[in-house]
Amino acid sequence: MADTTTKPTEIIHVDERTVACDGGDGALGHPRVFLRIEGRDKLCPYCSRLYVLNEGAGDDHGH
């Protein structure tokens, strides 16, 4: 059965290559997952939030 309550994709701009996503909405969210942005963006497999790396961010120097 398809989930008809899915919200449209939200785009979140970030400065770090590793982000934590819990879906928001408190108890209505999902388990916290840590996502690694390899290229320029990463889609959360639970809630379809799109995390986009800001220009010039995420060089990970020293990590």
BELQUI-V335464 format. One record per residue. N is the residue number from 1. RES is the residue in three letters. SS is DSSP state (h for helix, s for strand, l for the rest). Layout:
N;RES;SS + N;RES;SS
//
This chain:
1;MET;l + 2;ALA;l + 3;ASP;l + 4;THR;l + 5;THR;l + 6;THR;l + 7;LYS;l + 8;PRO;l + 9;THR;l + 10;GLU;l + 11;ILE;s + 12;ILE;s + 13;HIS;s + 14;VAL;s + 15;ASP;l + 16;GLU;l + 17;ARG;l + 18;THR;s + 19;VAL;s + 20;ALA;s + 21;CYS;s + 22;ASP;l + 23;GLY;l + 24;GLY;l + 25;ASP;l + 26;GLY;h + 27;ALA;h + 28;LEU;h + 29;GLY;l + 30;HIS;l + 31;PRO;l + 32;ARG;l + 33;VAL;s + 34;PHE;s + 35;LEU;s + 36;ARG;s + 37;ILE;l + 38;GLU;l + 39;GLY;l + 40;ARG;l + 41;ASP;s + 42;LYS;s + 43;LEU;s + 44;CYS;l + 45;PRO;l + 46;TYR;l + 47;CYS;l + 48;SER;l + 49;ARG;l + 50;LEU;s + 51;TYR;s + 52;VAL;s + 53;LEU;s + 54;ASN;l + 55;GLU;l + 56;GLY;l + 57;ALA;l + 58;GLY;l + 59;ASP;l + 60;ASP;l + 61;HIS;l + 62;GLY;l + 63;HIS;l
//
